[in-house]
Structure formats: structure tokens, C-alpha cells
Amino acid sequence: LERMKEYAREDDSEASDSEILFRAQLMIHDFGMRASSVSEESEVLGKAHLLVYPGTDTFSAAYQAWMQNGEKRVGSSILALAHRTVQGSKTQRDSFQKIRKAAGLAGIASYVSDCYDFHNTIDEDIVPMAIEASKTDKAILVPRPDSGDYKENVMYIVSSAKENSLYALQKNGRYAMNHMRFIQGDSMNWNKIKTVMETLKDNNYSPVNCGIFGVGGWLRNTPNRDTLSVAYKLMAKGEELEPVIKLSDTRVKMSVPGPVKILRGQE
């Protein structure tokens, strides 16, 4: 979040702290549900995400957060197409038009764009719909590439929007997308996100007003012993089974007290 705030502040030095926080919090969306092992994992890690970022597709976490917050909404999301819904339709365009209608005149929806031919999908389907939206309402179309070169895909989306005047020019001269923005969620981690953000800046696009990132597996796979500091180094020595525990001057190597269950496998 602090890194995103730095990008937002660099992009608009005159914005208030609350505006900077708002823009930064939009930048990461939880795609972690699909990467989970069990529902309890999704609830715990998904709620941790919601402490920082409000955007989530992890329904079980959003539901638990809602329940534990006096039935007041914590997480939010948008209408979104999945590969199976696009490929289950008679045509890709038919599925796009249906979700466009469902989103409404001022709505926002995500369009998975790599079911068949990503570049053709942007050129032939998404851009024409975004141009139509720019003339009639305030709708935002959000193409989601899910394969291929992650950076090239993002730049193709924003450059296509720019070529078709689907942008606003900021005070600093950078392009900000309006009716067509990206959501890049293809195995994203911080290094890949930073690469995209820097590439946007280098090409005179706003790093925080052109699209966002969906993060799934990285949120789940990054925690490990070193980040969570979970270790038990216990022993019972001698005939008296004297209990001993490792106490270290290095904090992360201390044994962590608390409930633990040890199971002995039987042949």
C-alpha cells in the first residue's frame, strides 16, 4: 500500500492524503479465492487483504468480514466474465454485450479477453463498445488479459484507448484512461506490477489512473516460516524427560509458544 501511495503522490502532488489513499487502495484486487487450498484459508487471508484493500473476489472473506462488521459492507467487486462464461456463449461478442447490458449505463464490468485472440478482441470488440459508451453514458469497460506477455498486454490496452481518444489528459500531461481500463491478473507479483507501473510512466501514462492489478496466488504463496515466524524447537531430554526449548537472540528464530498438536504416524 505504501508503494502504491508513493506512485499516486508522484502522479499528483496536489492531491489530499485521503485522495491519495483512495487511489492507492484501488490498485490491488484480491483474486486469491482460486488459489486457495481450503475455504478457511480464503476467509483468513482474504480478510487480511480487506484490512488494506477493499477490492476482492474472495466471496467467503467478504461475507465473513460483513458478518463481523455488524452487517456493514467491507469488500466490493464488479461484474466480471470468466473464460467458461465467454466460451459457453454462442459468440464472444454475445457474452460481452450481455454483461455490458447487465452493468448498466453507468456501470463497470470486466471482460476476460484472451479466450481466442487477445489483440483482435481488443480491436474488434472492446474498443468499439468503449467508444459507444463514451458517447452515451459513463460506463467503463475493463479488459482482462490472462495469458501472453503481461506488460505488452497492458500497453496494448492503454495505447488502443489512447488512439481512440478514450482518455483524459492530466495536469501533469499524462494520459488517464476513462472508458477503457485494464485489470492485469496473470500471475502478478510486486516485481511484475512495478515493471508495469514504471513502463506506464515511461510512456507518459498515469500509473494509477489506467487500470489495476488482480493478485491471487502471490498473496497465498508468499507467507512462509520466515514471514510468519512460526517454529517449535522443543525436546524432552534424559530419563526424567526434562522439557527444553530453544530461546534465541534472533527474534524470528525463537520458538513460538501456543497450542500445537504432534501426531505420530502408525505403520
Contacts in CASP RR format, 6 or more apart in sequence:
PFRMAT RR
TARGET T0000
AUTHOR 0000-0000-0000
METHOD contacts of the structure
MODEL  1
LERMKEYAREDDSEASDSEILFRAQLMIHDFGMRASSVSEESEVLGKAHL
LVYPGTDTFSAAYQAWMQNGEKRVGSSILALAHRTVQGSKTQRDSFQKIR
KAAGLAGIASYVSDCYDFHNTIDEDIVPMAIEASKTDKAILVPRPDSGDY
KENVMYIVSSAKENSLYALQKNGRYAMNHMRFIQGDSMNWNKIKTVMETL
KDNNYSPVNCGIFGVGGWLRNTPNRDTLSVAYKLMAKGEELEPVIKLSDT
RVKMSVPGPVKILRGQE
1 24 0 8 1.000
1 25 0 8 1.000
1 52 0 8 1.000
1 53 0 8 1.000
3 190 0 8 1.000
3 194 0 8 1.000
4 23 0 8 1.000
4 24 0 8 1.000
4 25 0 8 1.000
4 27 0 8 1.000
4 28 0 8 1.000
4 208 0 8 1.000
5 20 0 8 1.000
5 21 0 8 1.000
5 24 0 8 1.000
7 24 0 8 1.000
7 27 0 8 1.000
7 197 0 8 1.000
7 207 0 8 1.000
7 208 0 8 1.000
8 15 0 8 1.000
8 20 0 8 1.000
8 23 0 8 1.000
8 24 0 8 1.000
8 208 0 8 1.000
9 15 0 8 1.000
9 20 0 8 1.000
10 207 0 8 1.000
11 170 0 8 1.000
11 172 0 8 1.000
11 174 0 8 1.000
11 206 0 8 1.000
11 207 0 8 1.000
11 208 0 8 1.000
11 209 0 8 1.000
12 19 0 8 1.000
12 20 0 8 1.000
12 170 0 8 1.000
12 171 0 8 1.000
12 172 0 8 1.000
14 171 0 8 1.000
15 23 0 8 1.000
23 208 0 8 1.000
23 209 0 8 1.000
24 208 0 8 1.000
25 52 0 8 1.000
25 53 0 8 1.000
25 54 0 8 1.000
26 55 0 8 1.000
26 208 0 8 1.000
26 212 0 8 1.000
27 53 0 8 1.000
27 208 0 8 1.000
27 211 0 8 1.000
27 212 0 8 1.000
27 213 0 8 1.000
28 49 0 8 1.000
28 52 0 8 1.000
28 53 0 8 1.000
28 55 0 8 1.000
28 212 0 8 1.000
28 213 0 8 1.000
28 214 0 8 1.000
28 215 0 8 1.000
29 53 0 8 1.000
29 55 0 8 1.000
29 56 0 8 1.000
29 57 0 8 1.000
29 77 0 8 1.000
29 183 0 8 1.000
29 212 0 8 1.000
29 213 0 8 1.000
29 214 0 8 1.000
29 215 0 8 1.000
30 46 0 8 1.000
30 49 0 8 1.000
30 50 0 8 1.000
30 53 0 8 1.000
30 55 0 8 1.000
30 56 0 8 1.000
30 57 0 8 1.000
30 58 0 8 1.000
30 61 0 8 1.000
30 214 0 8 1.000
30 215 0 8 1.000
30 216 0 8 1.000
30 219 0 8 1.000
31 57 0 8 1.000
31 58 0 8 1.000
31 185 0 8 1.000
31 214 0 8 1.000
31 215 0 8 1.000
31 216 0 8 1.000
31 217 0 8 1.000
32 42 0 8 1.000
32 45 0 8 1.000
32 46 0 8 1.000
32 57 0 8 1.000
32 58 0 8 1.000
32 215 0 8 1.000
32 216 0 8 1.000
32 217 0 8 1.000
32 219 0 8 1.000
32 220 0 8 1.000
33 42 0 8 1.000
33 57 0 8 1.000
33 58 0 8 1.000
33 59 0 8 1.000
33 60 0 8 1.000
33 61 0 8 1.000
34 216 0 8 1.000
35 216 0 8 1.000
35 217 0 8 1.000
35 219 0 8 1.000
35 220 0 8 1.000
35 221 0 8 1.000
36 42 0 8 1.000
36 45 0 8 1.000
36 58 0 8 1.000
36 220 0 8 1.000
39 60 0 8 1.000
41 220 0 8 1.000
42 58 0 8 1.000
42 60 0 8 1.000
42 61 0 8 1.000
43 60 0 8 1.000
43 61 0 8 1.000
43 64 0 8 1.000
44 61 0 8 1.000
45 61 0 8 1.000
45 219 0 8 1.000
45 220 0 8 1.000
45 223 0 8 1.000
46 56 0 8 1.000
46 58 0 8 1.000
46 61 0 8 1.000
46 219 0 8 1.000
47 61 0 8 1.000
47 64 0 8 1.000
47 65 0 8 1.000
49 55 0 8 1.000
49 56 0 8 1.000
49 58 0 8 1.000
49 61 0 8 1.000
49 219 0 8 1.000
50 56 0 8 1.000
50 61 0 8 1.000
50 62 0 8 1.000
50 65 0 8 1.000
50 74 0 8 1.000
50 75 0 8 1.000
54 74 0 8 1.000
54 75 0 8 1.000
54 76 0 8 1.000
55 75 0 8 1.000
55 76 0 8 1.000
55 77 0 8 1.000
56 62 0 8 1.000
56 75 0 8 1.000
56 76 0 8 1.000
56 77 0 8 1.000
57 77 0 8 1.000
57 80 0 8 1.000
62 74 0 8 1.000
62 75 0 8 1.000
62 77 0 8 1.000
65 74 0 8 1.000
65 75 0 8 1.000
66 72 0 8 1.000
66 73 0 8 1.000
66 74 0 8 1.000
66 75 0 8 1.000
78 103 0 8 1.000
78 108 0 8 1.000
78 109 0 8 1.000
78 110 0 8 1.000
78 142 0 8 1.000
79 99 0 8 1.000
79 102 0 8 1.000
79 103 0 8 1.000
79 108 0 8 1.000
79 109 0 8 1.000
79 110 0 8 1.000
80 99 0 8 1.000
80 109 0 8 1.000
80 110 0 8 1.000
80 112 0 8 1.000
80 144 0 8 1.000
81 95 0 8 1.000
81 96 0 8 1.000
81 99 0 8 1.000
81 109 0 8 1.000
81 110 0 8 1.000
81 111 0 8 1.000
81 112 0 8 1.000
82 112 0 8 1.000
83 112 0 8 1.000
83 115 0 8 1.000
83 146 0 8 1.000
85 95 0 8 1.000
86 92 0 8 1.000
86 95 0 8 1.000
86 96 0 8 1.000
86 112 0 8 1.000
86 115 0 8 1.000
87 115 0 8 1.000
88 95 0 8 1.000
89 95 0 8 1.000
89 98 0 8 1.000
92 115 0 8 1.000
92 116 0 8 1.000
92 121 0 8 1.000
92 125 0 8 1.000
93 125 0 8 1.000
96 111 0 8 1.000
96 125 0 8 1.000
96 126 0 8 1.000
96 129 0 8 1.000
97 129 0 8 1.000
99 109 0 8 1.000
99 111 0 8 1.000
100 109 0 8 1.000
100 129 0 8 1.000
100 133 0 8 1.000
100 139 0 8 1.000
100 141 0 8 1.000
102 109 0 8 1.000
103 109 0 8 1.000
103 139 0 8 1.000
104 137 0 8 1.000
104 139 0 8 1.000
105 136 0 8 1.000
105 137 0 8 1.000
105 138 0 8 1.000
105 139 0 8 1.000
106 137 0 8 1.000
106 138 0 8 1.000
106 139 0 8 1.000
107 137 0 8 1.000
107 138 0 8 1.000
107 139 0 8 1.000
107 140 0 8 1.000
108 139 0 8 1.000
108 140 0 8 1.000
108 141 0 8 1.000
108 142 0 8 1.000
109 139 0 8 1.000
109 141 0 8 1.000
109 142 0 8 1.000
110 142 0 8 1.000
110 143 0 8 1.000
110 144 0 8 1.000
110 183 0 8 1.000
111 125 0 8 1.000
111 126 0 8 1.000
111 141 0 8 1.000
111 142 0 8 1.000
111 143 0 8 1.000
111 144 0 8 1.000
112 144 0 8 1.000
112 146 0 8 1.000
113 121 0 8 1.000
113 122 0 8 1.000
113 126 0 8 1.000
113 143 0 8 1.000
113 144 0 8 1.000
113 145 0 8 1.000
113 146 0 8 1.000
114 121 0 8 1.000
114 145 0 8 1.000
114 146 0 8 1.000
114 147 0 8 1.000
114 148 0 8 1.000
115 121 0 8 1.000
118 145 0 8 1.000
118 147 0 8 1.000
118 148 0 8 1.000
118 153 0 8 1.000
118 156 0 8 1.000
119 156 0 8 1.000
121 143 0 8 1.000
122 143 0 8 1.000
122 156 0 8 1.000
122 157 0 8 1.000
122 160 0 8 1.000
123 160 0 8 1.000
126 141 0 8 1.000
126 143 0 8 1.000
126 160 0 8 1.000
126 180 0 8 1.000
127 160 0 8 1.000
127 161 0 8 1.000
127 164 0 8 1.000
127 166 0 8 1.000
127 180 0 8 1.000
129 141 0 8 1.000
130 141 0 8 1.000
130 161 0 8 1.000
130 164 0 8 1.000
130 166 0 8 1.000
130 179 0 8 1.000
130 180 0 8 1.000
131 164 0 8 1.000
131 166 0 8 1.000
131 179 0 8 1.000
133 139 0 8 1.000
133 140 0 8 1.000
133 141 0 8 1.000
133 179 0 8 1.000
134 165 0 8 1.000
134 166 0 8 1.000
134 178 0 8 1.000
134 179 0 8 1.000
139 179 0 8 1.000
140 178 0 8 1.000
140 179 0 8 1.000
140 180 0 8 1.000
140 181 0 8 1.000
141 179 0 8 1.000
141 180 0 8 1.000
141 181 0 8 1.000
142 180 0 8 1.000
142 181 0 8 1.000
142 182 0 8 1.000
142 183 0 8 1.000
142 211 0 8 1.000
143 157 0 8 1.000
143 180 0 8 1.000
143 182 0 8 1.000
143 183 0 8 1.000
144 182 0 8 1.000
144 183 0 8 1.000
144 184 0 8 1.000
144 185 0 8 1.000
145 153 0 8 1.000
145 154 0 8 1.000
145 157 0 8 1.000
145 182 0 8 1.000
145 184 0 8 1.000
145 186 0 8 1.000
146 185 0 8 1.000
146 186 0 8 1.000
147 186 0 8 1.000
148 186 0 8 1.000
150 184 0 8 1.000
150 185 0 8 1.000
150 186 0 8 1.000
150 187 0 8 1.000
150 188 0 8 1.000
150 192 0 8 1.000
150 196 0 8 1.000
151 192 0 8 1.000
151 195 0 8 1.000
151 196 0 8 1.000
151 199 0 8 1.000
153 182 0 8 1.000
153 184 0 8 1.000
153 186 0 8 1.000
154 182 0 8 1.000
154 184 0 8 1.000
154 196 0 8 1.000
154 199 0 8 1.000
154 200 0 8 1.000
155 199 0 8 1.000
155 200 0 8 1.000
155 203 0 8 1.000
157 180 0 8 1.000
157 181 0 8 1.000
157 182 0 8 1.000
158 175 0 8 1.000
158 177 0 8 1.000
158 182 0 8 1.000
158 200 0 8 1.000
158 205 0 8 1.000
158 210 0 8 1.000
160 180 0 8 1.000
161 167 0 8 1.000
161 177 0 8 1.000
161 179 0 8 1.000
161 180 0 8 1.000
161 181 0 8 1.000
162 175 0 8 1.000
162 205 0 8 1.000
166 177 0 8 1.000
166 178 0 8 1.000
166 179 0 8 1.000
166 180 0 8 1.000
167 175 0 8 1.000
167 176 0 8 1.000
167 177 0 8 1.000
167 178 0 8 1.000
168 175 0 8 1.000
168 176 0 8 1.000
168 178 0 8 1.000
169 175 0 8 1.000
169 176 0 8 1.000
170 176 0 8 1.000
170 206 0 8 1.000
170 209 0 8 1.000
173 204 0 8 1.000
174 201 0 8 1.000
174 204 0 8 1.000
174 205 0 8 1.000
174 206 0 8 1.000
174 209 0 8 1.000
175 204 0 8 1.000
175 205 0 8 1.000
175 206 0 8 1.000
175 210 0 8 1.000
176 205 0 8 1.000
176 206 0 8 1.000
176 209 0 8 1.000
176 210 0 8 1.000
177 209 0 8 1.000
177 210 0 8 1.000
177 211 0 8 1.000
181 210 0 8 1.000
181 211 0 8 1.000
181 212 0 8 1.000
182 210 0 8 1.000
182 211 0 8 1.000
182 212 0 8 1.000
183 211 0 8 1.000
183 212 0 8 1.000
183 213 0 8 1.000
183 214 0 8 1.000
184 196 0 8 1.000
184 211 0 8 1.000
184 212 0 8 1.000
184 213 0 8 1.000
184 214 0 8 1.000
185 213 0 8 1.000
185 214 0 8 1.000
185 215 0 8 1.000
185 216 0 8 1.000
187 217 0 8 1.000
187 218 0 8 1.000
188 213 0 8 1.000
188 214 0 8 1.000
188 215 0 8 1.000
188 216 0 8 1.000
188 218 0 8 1.000
189 215 0 8 1.000
189 218 0 8 1.000
190 218 0 8 1.000
193 213 0 8 1.000
193 215 0 8 1.000
196 213 0 8 1.000
197 207 0 8 1.000
198 207 0 8 1.000
200 206 0 8 1.000
200 207 0 8 1.000
200 210 0 8 1.000
201 207 0 8 1.000
225 231 0 8 1.000
226 252 0 8 1.000
229 251 0 8 1.000
229 252 0 8 1.000
229 254 0 8 1.000
229 256 0 8 1.000
230 256 0 8 1.000
231 253 0 8 1.000
231 254 0 8 1.000
231 255 0 8 1.000
231 256 0 8 1.000
232 255 0 8 1.000
232 256 0 8 1.000
232 260 0 8 1.000
233 245 0 8 1.000
233 246 0 8 1.000
233 255 0 8 1.000
234 243 0 8 1.000
234 244 0 8 1.000
234 245 0 8 1.000
234 246 0 8 1.000
234 255 0 8 1.000
235 243 0 8 1.000
235 244 0 8 1.000
235 245 0 8 1.000
236 242 0 8 1.000
236 243 0 8 1.000
236 244 0 8 1.000
237 244 0 8 1.000
245 255 0 8 1.000
246 253 0 8 1.000
246 254 0 8 1.000
246 255 0 8 1.000
247 254 0 8 1.000
247 255 0 8 1.000
248 254 0 8 1.000
END
